[in-house]
Amino acid sequence: MELTGLSEPIVVTDSDLKGSSFNGAAMRDVRFEDAGMQAARFDHVDLADSIFSHARLARARFANVDLAGVHVENVTLAGGTIQNADLSGVSITHCDLSDLRIDGYLVSDLIAAYRKSV
């Protein structure tokens, strides 16, 4: 089914939309709740001011993404990799840093060495 030129809200409930495509769709203030979106692909999408709550993003890949000003709370990044990222001005507080490495160095060792030197 192809829907083109719609300008009113659409309510989709208990549906299987596997393989669907949304191109050039203005979807501001849209809500996805209790939705299975495994292997979904978002290309050239503006998700500014979006809220992700109780979302499972395990094994998700983020490339060429602007996360400036993002607030990340109560998340699990265990086993993840951050590569070629601008982390300037990032604040990390009340986090489990065990086995966290930056450029191969254990952060816990770096913190311990710093505390010893001051």
N, CA, C and O atoms as a GROMACS GRO file, in nm:
protein
  472
    1MET      N    1   0.085  -0.116   0.000
    1MET     CA    2   0.000   0.000   0.000
    1MET      C    3   0.090   0.124   0.000
    1MET      O    4   0.188   0.130   0.074
    2GLU      N    5   0.058   0.219  -0.081
    2GLU     CA    6   0.135   0.343  -0.087
    2GLU      C    7   0.046   0.459  -0.044
    2GLU      O    8  -0.063   0.479  -0.098
    3LEU      N    9   0.095   0.534   0.054
    3LEU     CA   10   0.024   0.653   0.100
    3LEU      C   11   0.110   0.774   0.065
    3LEU      O   12   0.225   0.782   0.107
    4THR      N   13   0.055   0.867  -0.011
    4THR     CA   14   0.130   0.984  -0.054
    4THR      C   15   0.047   1.109  -0.030
    4THR      O   16  -0.075   1.108  -0.048
    5GLY      N   17   0.115   1.215   0.011
    5GLY     CA   18   0.050   1.344   0.026
    5GLY      C   19  -0.044   1.357   0.144
    5GLY      O   20  -0.130   1.445   0.145
    6LEU      N   21  -0.029   1.272   0.244
    6LEU     CA   22  -0.114   1.281   0.363
    6LEU      C   23  -0.075   1.402   0.446
    6LEU      O   24   0.042   1.439   0.450
    7SER      N   25  -0.171   1.464   0.511
    7SER     CA   26  -0.139   1.577   0.598
    7SER      C   27  -0.215   1.572   0.730
    7SER      O   28  -0.226   1.673   0.799
    8GLU      N   29  -0.267   1.457   0.766
    8GLU     CA   30  -0.334   1.440   0.894
    8GLU      C   31  -0.266   1.328   0.971
    8GLU      O   32  -0.200   1.243   0.912
    9PRO      N   33  -0.283   1.328   1.104
    9PRO     CA   34  -0.221   1.222   1.184
    9PRO      C   35  -0.274   1.084   1.144
    9PRO      O   36  -0.390   1.067   1.106
   10ILE      N   37  -0.184   0.987   1.155
   10ILE     CA   38  -0.221   0.848   1.129
   10ILE      C   39  -0.201   0.771   1.258
   10ILE      O   40  -0.099   0.788   1.325
   11VAL      N   41  -0.297   0.687   1.295
   11VAL     CA   42  -0.284   0.602   1.412
   11VAL      C   43  -0.274   0.459   1.361
   11VAL      O   44  -0.365   0.408   1.295
   12VAL      N   45  -0.162   0.395   1.393
   12VAL     CA   46  -0.140   0.257   1.352
   12VAL      C   47  -0.130   0.175   1.479
   12VAL      O   48  -0.044   0.203   1.564
   13THR      N   49  -0.213   0.075   1.495
   13THR     CA   50  -0.218  -0.006   1.616
   13THR      C   51  -0.213  -0.154   1.579
   13THR      O   52  -0.276  -0.197   1.482
   14ASP      N   53  -0.137  -0.231   1.657
   14ASP     CA   54  -0.130  -0.376   1.639
   14ASP      C   55  -0.112  -0.415   1.492
   14ASP      O   56  -0.189  -0.494   1.437
   15SER      N   57  -0.008  -0.357   1.430
   15SER     CA   58   0.016  -0.381   1.287
   15SER      C   59   0.156  -0.432   1.263
   15SER      O   60   0.247  -0.406   1.342
   16ASP      N   61   0.174  -0.505   1.155
   16ASP     CA   62   0.306  -0.552   1.112
   16ASP      C   63   0.345  -0.470   0.990
   16ASP      O   64   0.293  -0.490   0.881
   17LEU      N   65   0.438  -0.377   1.010
   17LEU     CA   66   0.480  -0.288   0.902
   17LEU      C   67   0.620  -0.325   0.852
   17LEU      O   68   0.691  -0.240   0.798
   18LYS      N   69   0.659  -0.450   0.870
   18LYS     CA   70   0.792  -0.497   0.829
   18LYS      C   71   0.820  -0.458   0.684
   18LYS      O   72   0.737  -0.479   0.596
   19GLY      N   73   0.938  -0.401   0.662
   19GLY     CA   74   0.979  -0.363   0.528
   19GLY      C   75   0.923  -0.229   0.481
   19GLY      O   76   0.944  -0.191   0.366
   20SER      N   77   0.853  -0.158   0.568
   20SER     CA   78   0.797  -0.028   0.530
   20SER      C   79   0.906   0.076   0.513
   20SER      O   80   1.016   0.061   0.566
   21SER      N   81   0.877   0.178   0.438
   21SER     CA   82   0.972   0.285   0.413
   21SER      C   83   0.902   0.420   0.427
   21SER      O   84   0.791   0.438   0.378
   22PHE      N   85   0.969   0.512   0.495
   22PHE     CA   86   0.917   0.647   0.511
   22PHE      C   87   1.020   0.742   0.450
   22PHE      O   88   1.130   0.754   0.503
   23ASN      N   89   0.988   0.808   0.341
   23ASN     CA   90   1.080   0.898   0.273
   23ASN      C   91   1.018   1.037   0.265
   23ASN      O   92   0.904   1.053   0.222
   24GLY      N   93   1.096   1.138   0.305
   24GLY     CA   94   1.047   1.274   0.297
   24GLY      C   95   0.925   1.299   0.384
   24GLY      O   96   0.844   1.388   0.353
   25ALA      N   97   0.909   1.223   0.491
   25ALA     CA   98   0.791   1.235   0.577
   25ALA      C   99   0.820   1.329   0.693
   25ALA      O  100   0.919   1.310   0.765
   26ALA      N  101   0.737   1.429   0.712
   26ALA     CA  102   0.747   1.517   0.829
   26ALA      C  103   0.679   1.445   0.944
   26ALA      O  104   0.557   1.428   0.944
   27MET      N  105   0.758   1.404   1.043
   27MET     CA  106   0.703   1.323   1.152
   27MET      C  107   0.728   1.388   1.287
   27MET      O  108   0.752   1.318   1.385
   28ARG      N  109   0.722   1.520   1.294
   28ARG     CA  110   0.744   1.591   1.419
   28ARG      C  111   0.637   1.552   1.522
   28ARG      O  112   0.520   1.538   1.488
   29ASP      N  113   0.679   1.536   1.645
   29ASP     CA  114   0.590   1.501   1.756
   29ASP      C  115   0.523   1.364   1.739
   29ASP      O  116   0.415   1.341   1.793
   30VAL      N  117   0.586   1.274   1.664
   30VAL     CA  118   0.533   1.140   1.647
   30VAL      C  119   0.573   1.055   1.768
   30VAL      O  120   0.674   1.084   1.832
   31ARG      N  121   0.496   0.955   1.798
   31ARG     CA  122   0.525   0.871   1.914
   31ARG      C  123   0.526   0.724   1.871
   31ARG      O  124   0.435   0.676   1.804
   32PHE      N  125   0.633   0.655   1.912
   32PHE     CA  126   0.643   0.511   1.892
   32PHE      C  127   0.642   0.449   2.030
   32PHE      O  128   0.729   0.480   2.112
   33GLU      N  129   0.546   0.364   2.059
   33GLU     CA  130   0.535   0.303   2.190
   33GLU      C  131   0.512   0.153   2.173
   33GLU      O  132   0.431   0.111   2.090
   34ASP      N  133   0.584   0.074   2.252
   34ASP     CA  134   0.573  -0.071   2.246
   34ASP      C  135   0.590  -0.119   2.102
   34ASP      O  136   0.513  -0.201   2.052
   35ALA      N  137   0.695  -0.066   2.036
   35ALA     CA  138   0.719  -0.096   1.895
   35ALA      C  139   0.847  -0.178   1.880
   35ALA      O  140   0.949  -0.145   1.939
   36GLY      N  141   0.840  -0.284   1.803
   36GLY     CA  142   0.959  -0.362   1.769
   36GLY      C  143   1.019  -0.303   1.642
   36GLY      O  144   0.961  -0.313   1.534
   37MET      N  145   1.137  -0.241   1.656
   37MET     CA  146   1.200  -0.177   1.540
   37MET      C  147   1.340  -0.233   1.518
   37MET      O  148   1.430  -0.160   1.477
   38GLN      N  149   1.360  -0.364   1.545
   38GLN     CA  150   1.489  -0.427   1.528
   38GLN      C  151   1.535  -0.410   1.383
   38GLN      O  152   1.456  -0.421   1.289
   39ALA      N  153   1.663  -0.383   1.367
   39ALA     CA  154   1.728  -0.366   1.237
   39ALA      C  155   1.671  -0.249   1.157
   39ALA      O  156   1.686  -0.244   1.035
   40ALA      N  157   1.605  -0.154   1.226
   40ALA     CA  158   1.556  -0.033   1.158
   40ALA      C  159   1.677   0.051   1.116
   40ALA      O  160   1.783   0.042   1.177
   41ARG      N  161   1.660   0.130   1.015
   41ARG     CA  162   1.768   0.215   0.966
   41ARG      C  163   1.718   0.358   0.958
   41ARG      O  164   1.612   0.385   0.902
   42PHE      N  165   1.795   0.448   1.016
   42PHE     CA  166   1.762   0.589   1.015
   42PHE      C  167   1.875   0.663   0.942
   42PHE      O  168   1.986   0.672   0.996
   43ASP      N  169   1.851   0.713   0.823
   43ASP     CA  170   1.950   0.785   0.744
   43ASP      C  171   1.903   0.928   0.721
   43ASP      O  172   1.789   0.951   0.680
   44HIS      N  173   1.991   1.024   0.747
   44HIS     CA  174   1.959   1.165   0.726
   44HIS      C  175   1.829   1.202   0.798
   44HIS      O  176   1.738   1.259   0.739
   45VAL      N  177   1.823   1.168   0.927
   45VAL     CA  178   1.703   1.190   1.008
   45VAL      C  179   1.736   1.290   1.117
   45VAL      O  180   1.839   1.278   1.184
   46ASP      N  181   1.651   1.388   1.137
   46ASP     CA  182   1.668   1.486   1.244
   46ASP      C  183   1.588   1.438   1.364
   46ASP      O  184   1.465   1.447   1.366
   47LEU      N  185   1.659   1.388   1.467
   47LEU     CA  186   1.596   1.340   1.589
   47LEU      C  187   1.621   1.435   1.706
   47LEU      O  188   1.612   1.395   1.822
   48ALA      N  189   1.653   1.562   1.676
   48ALA     CA  190   1.678   1.661   1.781
   48ALA      C  191   1.558   1.669   1.875
   48ALA      O  192   1.443   1.665   1.831
   49ASP      N  193   1.586   1.680   2.002
   49ASP     CA  194   1.486   1.693   2.108
   49ASP      C  195   1.401   1.567   2.126
   49ASP      O  196   1.297   1.571   2.193
   50SER      N  197   1.443   1.455   2.068
   50SER     CA  198   1.371   1.328   2.085
   50SER      C  199   1.403   1.270   2.222
   50SER      O  200   1.507   1.299   2.281
   51ILE      N  201   1.314   1.189   2.271
   51ILE     CA  202   1.332   1.122   2.401
   51ILE      C  203   1.328   0.972   2.377
   51ILE      O  204   1.234   0.919   2.318
   52PHE      N  205   1.433   0.904   2.424
   52PHE     CA  206   1.438   0.759   2.418
   52PHE      C  207   1.432   0.710   2.563
   52PHE      O  208   1.524   0.735   2.640
   53SER      N  209   1.326   0.642   2.600
   53SER     CA  210   1.308   0.594   2.736
   53SER      C  211   1.271   0.447   2.732
   53SER      O  212   1.187   0.405   2.653
   54HIS      N  213   1.336   0.368   2.817
   54HIS     CA  214   1.313   0.225   2.821
   54HIS      C  215   1.334   0.164   2.682
   54HIS      O  216   1.259   0.077   2.640
   55ALA      N  217   1.437   0.213   2.612
   55ALA     CA  218   1.467   0.166   2.478
   55ALA      C  219   1.584   0.069   2.482
   55ALA      O  220   1.678   0.087   2.560
   56ARG      N  221   1.580  -0.031   2.401
   56ARG     CA  222   1.689  -0.126   2.388
   56ARG      C  223   1.763  -0.095   2.258
   56ARG      O  224   1.709  -0.112   2.149
   57LEU      N  225   1.886  -0.048   2.270
   57LEU     CA  226   1.967  -0.014   2.154
   57LEU      C  227   2.091  -0.103   2.147
   57LEU      O  228   2.192  -0.064   2.088
   58ALA      N  229   2.084  -0.222   2.205
   58ALA     CA  230   2.198  -0.314   2.206
   58ALA      C  231   2.244  -0.339   2.063
   58ALA      O  232   2.163  -0.363   1.973
   59ARG      N  233   2.375  -0.333   2.043
   59ARG     CA  234   2.440  -0.356   1.916
   59ARG      C  235   2.405  -0.252   1.810
   59ARG      O  236   2.435  -0.270   1.692
   60ALA      N  237   2.340  -0.142   1.851
   60ALA     CA  238   2.312  -0.034   1.756
   60ALA      C  239   2.443   0.031   1.714
   60ALA      O  240   2.540   0.031   1.790
   61ARG      N  241   2.446   0.085   1.597
   61ARG     CA  242   2.565   0.153   1.547
   61ARG      C  243   2.531   0.298   1.519
   61ARG      O  244   2.430   0.329   1.456
   62PHE      N  245   2.617   0.386   1.567
   62PHE     CA  246   2.599   0.528   1.544
   62PHE      C  247   2.721   0.576   1.465
   62PHE      O  248   2.833   0.566   1.514
   63ALA      N  249   2.702   0.627   1.346
   63ALA     CA  250   2.811   0.678   1.264
   63ALA      C  251   2.771   0.814   1.209
   63ALA      O  252   2.659   0.833   1.162
   64ASN      N  253   2.863   0.908   1.216
   64ASN     CA  254   2.838   1.044   1.166
   64ASN      C  255   2.713   1.103   1.233
   64ASN      O  256   2.623   1.156   1.166
   65VAL      N  257   2.710   1.094   1.366
   65VAL     CA  258   2.595   1.138   1.445
   65VAL      C  259   2.635   1.254   1.533
   65VAL      O  260   2.742   1.251   1.594
   66ASP      N  261   2.553   1.356   1.539
   66ASP     CA  262   2.576   1.472   1.627
   66ASP      C  263   2.499   1.450   1.757
   66ASP      O  264   2.376   1.458   1.759
   67LEU      N  265   2.572   1.422   1.865
   67LEU     CA  266   2.512   1.404   1.997
   67LEU      C  267   2.546   1.521   2.089
   67LEU      O  268   2.544   1.506   2.211
   68ALA      N  269   2.577   1.637   2.032
   68ALA     CA  270   2.614   1.754   2.112
   68ALA      C  271   2.501   1.787   2.210
   68ALA      O  272   2.384   1.794   2.171
   69GLY      N  273   2.537   1.806   2.335
   69GLY     CA  274   2.440   1.844   2.437
   69GLY      C  275   2.352   1.728   2.483
   69GLY      O  276   2.255   1.751   2.555
   70VAL      N  277   2.384   1.607   2.443
   70VAL     CA  278   2.302   1.491   2.481
   70VAL      C  279   2.312   1.467   2.632
   70VAL      O  280   2.415   1.494   2.693
   71HIS      N  281   2.207   1.416   2.690
   71HIS     CA  282   2.204   1.377   2.831
   71HIS      C  283   2.182   1.227   2.835
   71HIS      O  284   2.079   1.177   2.788
   72VAL      N  285   2.278   1.154   2.891
   72VAL     CA  286   2.271   1.009   2.897
   72VAL      C  287   2.268   0.970   3.044
   72VAL      O  288   2.360   1.002   3.118
   73GLU      N  289   2.163   0.901   3.087
   73GLU     CA  290   2.146   0.866   3.228
   73GLU      C  291   2.090   0.725   3.241
   73GLU      O  292   2.002   0.685   3.165
   74ASN      N  293   2.141   0.651   3.338
   74ASN     CA  294   2.096   0.514   3.364
   74ASN      C  295   2.103   0.427   3.238
   74ASN      O  296   2.007   0.360   3.202
   75VAL      N  297   2.220   0.430   3.174
   75VAL     CA  298   2.239   0.350   3.053
   75VAL      C  299   2.350   0.248   3.075
   75VAL      O  300   2.432   0.263   3.166
   76THR      N  301   2.353   0.147   2.994
   76THR     CA  302   2.460   0.048   2.995
   76THR      C  303   2.536   0.060   2.864
   76THR      O  304   2.479   0.043   2.756
   77LEU      N  305   2.665   0.088   2.875
   77LEU     CA  306   2.753   0.093   2.759
   77LEU      C  307   2.858  -0.017   2.768
   77LEU      O  308   2.956  -0.016   2.694
   78ALA      N  309   2.837  -0.114   2.858
   78ALA     CA  310   2.934  -0.221   2.881
   78ALA      C  311   2.968  -0.292   2.750
   78ALA      O  312   2.879  -0.332   2.676
   79GLY      N  313   3.097  -0.305   2.724
   79GLY     CA  314   3.142  -0.374   2.605
   79GLY      C  315   3.134  -0.292   2.478
   79GLY      O  316   3.164  -0.341   2.369
   80GLY      N  317   3.095  -0.166   2.490
   80GLY     CA  318   3.083  -0.080   2.373
   80GLY      C  319   3.216  -0.017   2.333
   80GLY      O  320   3.315  -0.029   2.405
   81THR      N  321   3.218   0.048   2.220
   81THR     CA  322   3.336   0.116   2.170
   81THR      C  323   3.299   0.256   2.125
   81THR      O  324   3.200   0.275   2.054
   82ILE      N  325   3.377   0.353   2.168
   82ILE     CA  326   3.362   0.491   2.120
   82ILE      C  327   3.491   0.521   2.046
   82ILE      O  328   3.600   0.514   2.103
   83GLN      N  329   3.479   0.556   1.919
   83GLN     CA  330   3.597   0.573   1.835
   83GLN      C  331   3.584   0.701   1.754
   83GLN      O  332   3.476   0.732   1.704
   84ASN      N  333   3.694   0.774   1.740
   84ASN     CA  334   3.698   0.898   1.662
   84ASN      C  335   3.588   0.994   1.706
   84ASN      O  336   3.516   1.050   1.622
   85ALA      N  337   3.574   1.014   1.836
   85ALA     CA  338   3.469   1.099   1.891
   85ALA      C  339   3.528   1.225   1.953
   85ALA      O  340   3.639   1.222   2.007
   86ASP      N  341   3.454   1.334   1.946
   86ASP     CA  342   3.491   1.457   2.015
   86ASP      C  343   3.424   1.453   2.151
   86ASP      O  344   3.303   1.472   2.161
   87LEU      N  345   3.503   1.429   2.255
   87LEU     CA  346   3.450   1.420   2.391
   87LEU      C  347   3.484   1.545   2.471
   87LEU      O  348   3.478   1.544   2.594
   88SER      N  349   3.521   1.652   2.404
   88SER     CA  350   3.557   1.774   2.475
   88SER      C  351   3.437   1.827   2.554
   88SER      O  352   3.326   1.836   2.502
   89GLY      N  353   3.462   1.862   2.678
   89GLY     CA  354   3.358   1.916   2.764
   89GLY      C  355   3.261   1.813   2.820
   89GLY      O  356   3.164   1.851   2.884
   90VAL      N  357   3.286   1.686   2.796
   90VAL     CA  358   3.197   1.581   2.848
   90VAL      C  359   3.222   1.565   2.997
   90VAL      O  360   3.336   1.565   3.042
   91SER      N  361   3.116   1.551   3.073
   91SER     CA  362   3.125   1.528   3.217
   91SER      C  363   3.073   1.389   3.248
   91SER      O  364   2.962   1.352   3.207
   92ILE      N  365   3.154   1.311   3.320
   92ILE     CA  366   3.114   1.175   3.358
   92ILE      C  367   3.111   1.171   3.510
   92ILE      O  368   3.214   1.191   3.575
   93THR      N  369   2.993   1.145   3.568
   93THR     CA  370   2.980   1.142   3.714
   93THR      C  371   2.900   1.020   3.756
   93THR      O  372   2.811   0.973   3.685
   94HIS      N  373   2.933   0.968   3.875
   94HIS     CA  374   2.861   0.856   3.936
   94HIS      C  375   2.848   0.738   3.840
   94HIS      O  376   2.740   0.682   3.823
   95CYS      N  377   2.960   0.700   3.777
   95CYS     CA  378   2.960   0.591   3.679
   95CYS      C  379   3.056   0.481   3.720
   95CYS      O  380   3.157   0.508   3.785
   96ASP      N  381   3.026   0.359   3.683
   96ASP     CA  382   3.116   0.246   3.703
   96ASP      C  383   3.221   0.250   3.593
   96ASP      O  384   3.191   0.226   3.476
   97LEU      N  385   3.345   0.282   3.631
   97LEU     CA  386   3.454   0.295   3.534
   97LEU      C  387   3.546   0.173   3.531
   97LEU      O  388   3.653   0.177   3.471
   98SER      N  389   3.503   0.064   3.596
   98SER     CA  390   3.589  -0.055   3.600
   98SER      C  391   3.613  -0.106   3.458
   98SER      O  392   3.520  -0.122   3.379
   99ASP      N  393   3.738  -0.130   3.429
   99ASP     CA  394   3.786  -0.178   3.299
   99ASP      C  395   3.762  -0.080   3.184
   99ASP      O  396   3.773  -0.119   3.068
  100LEU      N  397   3.730   0.046   3.214
  100LEU     CA  398   3.719   0.150   3.111
  100LEU      C  399   3.859   0.186   3.065
  100LEU      O  400   3.946   0.217   3.147
  101ARG      N  401   3.881   0.184   2.937
  101ARG     CA  402   4.012   0.216   2.881
  101ARG      C  403   4.001   0.333   2.784
  101ARG      O  404   3.906   0.343   2.706
  102ILE      N  405   4.100   0.420   2.792
  102ILE     CA  406   4.113   0.529   2.696
  102ILE      C  407   4.249   0.512   2.630
  102ILE      O  408   4.352   0.514   2.697
  103ASP      N  409   4.248   0.496   2.500
  103ASP     CA  410   4.370   0.470   2.423
  103ASP      C  411   4.452   0.356   2.485
  103ASP      O  412   4.575   0.362   2.484
  104GLY      N  413   4.384   0.254   2.538
  104GLY     CA  414   4.451   0.137   2.593
  104GLY      C  415   4.486   0.147   2.740
  104GLY      O  416   4.525   0.047   2.800
  105TYR      N  417   4.473   0.265   2.799
  105TYR     CA  418   4.508   0.284   2.940
  105TYR      C  419   4.384   0.269   3.027
  105TYR      O  420   4.278   0.325   2.997
  106LEU      N  421   4.397   0.192   3.136
  106LEU     CA  422   4.288   0.179   3.232
  106LEU      C  423   4.265   0.313   3.301
  106LEU      O  424   4.358   0.370   3.358
  107VAL      N  425   4.144   0.362   3.295
  107VAL     CA  426   4.112   0.490   3.358
  107VAL      C  427   4.133   0.484   3.508
  107VAL      O  428   4.177   0.581   3.569
  108SER      N  429   4.101   0.370   3.571
  108SER     CA  430   4.120   0.356   3.715
  108SER      C  431   4.268   0.374   3.751
  108SER      O  432   4.299   0.434   3.855
  109ASP      N  433   4.359   0.323   3.667
  109ASP     CA  434   4.502   0.342   3.691
  109ASP      C  435   4.541   0.489   3.675
  109ASP      O  436   4.621   0.541   3.752
  110LEU      N  437   4.486   0.555   3.575
  110LEU     CA  438   4.516   0.697   3.552
  110LEU      C  439   4.469   0.782   3.669
  110LEU      O  440   4.538   0.874   3.712
  111ILE      N  441   4.350   0.752   3.720
  111ILE     CA  442   4.296   0.828   3.833
  111ILE      C  443   4.380   0.803   3.957
  111ILE      O  444   4.411   0.896   4.031
  112ALA      N  445   4.418   0.678   3.980
  112ALA     CA  446   4.501   0.644   4.097
  112ALA      C  447   4.635   0.717   4.089
  112ALA      O  448   4.682   0.770   4.190
  113ALA      N  449   4.698   0.719   3.971
  113ALA     CA  450   4.826   0.789   3.954
  113ALA      C  451   4.809   0.939   3.978
  113ALA      O  452   4.894   1.002   4.041
  114TYR      N  453   4.702   0.994   3.929
  114TYR     CA  454   4.677   1.137   3.949
  114TYR      C  455   4.659   1.169   4.097
  114TYR      O  456   4.718   1.264   4.148
  115ARG      N  457   4.578   1.088   4.166
  115ARG     CA  458   4.554   1.112   4.308
  115ARG      C  459   4.683   1.100   4.390
  115ARG      O  460   4.701   1.171   4.489
  116LYS      N  461   4.772   1.011   4.349
  116LYS     CA  462   4.900   0.994   4.416
  116LYS      C  463   4.989   1.117   4.398
  116LYS      O  464   5.066   1.152   4.487
  117SER      N  465   4.977   1.181   4.281
  117SER     CA  466   5.066   1.293   4.249
  117SER      C  467   5.022   1.424   4.312
  117SER      O  468   5.101   1.518   4.318
  118VAL      N  469   4.899   1.434   4.358
  118VAL     CA  470   4.852   1.561   4.417
  118VAL      C  471   4.853   1.559   4.566
  118VAL      O  472   4.816   1.658   4.629
   0.00000   0.00000   0.00000
